[in-house]
Amino acid sequence: MNESKRHHYIPECYLTNFTIDGKGIWVYNKAEKKPYITSIDKIFQKKHWYRIPEELIPEHGKNIINPLSIESEFFADQIESQFNDYLKSIVANIDDILKDTSIFQNCQLHDDYVDEFAMQIAIQYFRTPKARQMVMETLTDLSEISKLIDSRYLNNPSLKELLSELSKTHNPTIAHFWTIFANDKFIPDITELLKSKIWLTFVSPNAPFYTSDTPVIVESLFNTPSDSNISLNESGGIITYPLTKKILFKLFDKEYYKDMEDADRSIILVNNEFVKKENMVQFAFAQNEIVSPINDFNSQNPQKFF
């Protein structure tokens, strides 16, 4: 059986919503300062990114996990399948609303969407290579990882014992996954934090929103695009997440932006100028690559600013 080698740290089901035709997508490379067209299976992925080295799995553990357990059983089967369903649902709902733009002022984001997308934002923020580097720099003793685990995925005592063994290998894939995603408290706590913020949903019927290799952006009065350790609970923070080429979420710190509470959950129609400003933010905070369904990067004049 052919083993999947390209493991996406930004899922294809998400990237599909920024494509030309479900596959093709335009990419702007900041380092090379030029655009190119490619397919979504070739971007925002790394070879064997989630693969557990087979040689690390002892014989008694081979019936419990396999090298692709993280990639397929967790991310693909659990996280991304549900994410894909909600993406399709909100895209269909927004398309229906766009048929009569006069009803926008009465529309609000449903609680189910807030619950799901808050979790997905939390997961995506900690899924990138940048996040893994931050995790590895934070962990001073990887042999202590097993003590952090209190997960519904690890009720099997044999699996917990196996995890304890694997954690001592100091393997970054295992350390990153089990510290962040298999911890039954970490992502749920971040999700609850995000749900408590002020949510505004911006919809563009014309110009497309960009996304990038760093799709979850955290801005505050005190940080710059070069800052690397910004918290999702940054004081006075604004979290931006382009969900599709037509939909963009902005989450505001409720304590700092109290005057915006009445607008919480609002769905707002925006013009091309608003989109242009948000796309410039994507340019600023992206590690290196920004994507769009159309090659309009020159019209945004990215070279002028970056």
Secondary structure, 3 states (H helix, E strand, C coil): CCCCCEEECCCHHHHHHHCCCCCEEEEEECCCCEEEEEEHHHCCEEECCCCCCHHHCCHHHCCCCCCCHHHHHHHHHHHHHHHHHHHHHHHHHHHHHHCCHHHHHHCECCHHHHHHHHHHHHHHHCCCHHHHHHHHHHCCCHHHHHHHCCCHHHCCHHHHHHHHHHHCCCCHHHHHHHHHHCCCCHHHHHHHHHHCCEEEEEECCCCCCCEECCCCEEECCCCCCCCCCCCCCCCCCEEEEECCCCEEEEEECCCCCHHHHHHCCEEEECCHHHHHHHHHHHHHHCCCEEEECCCCCHHHCHHHHC
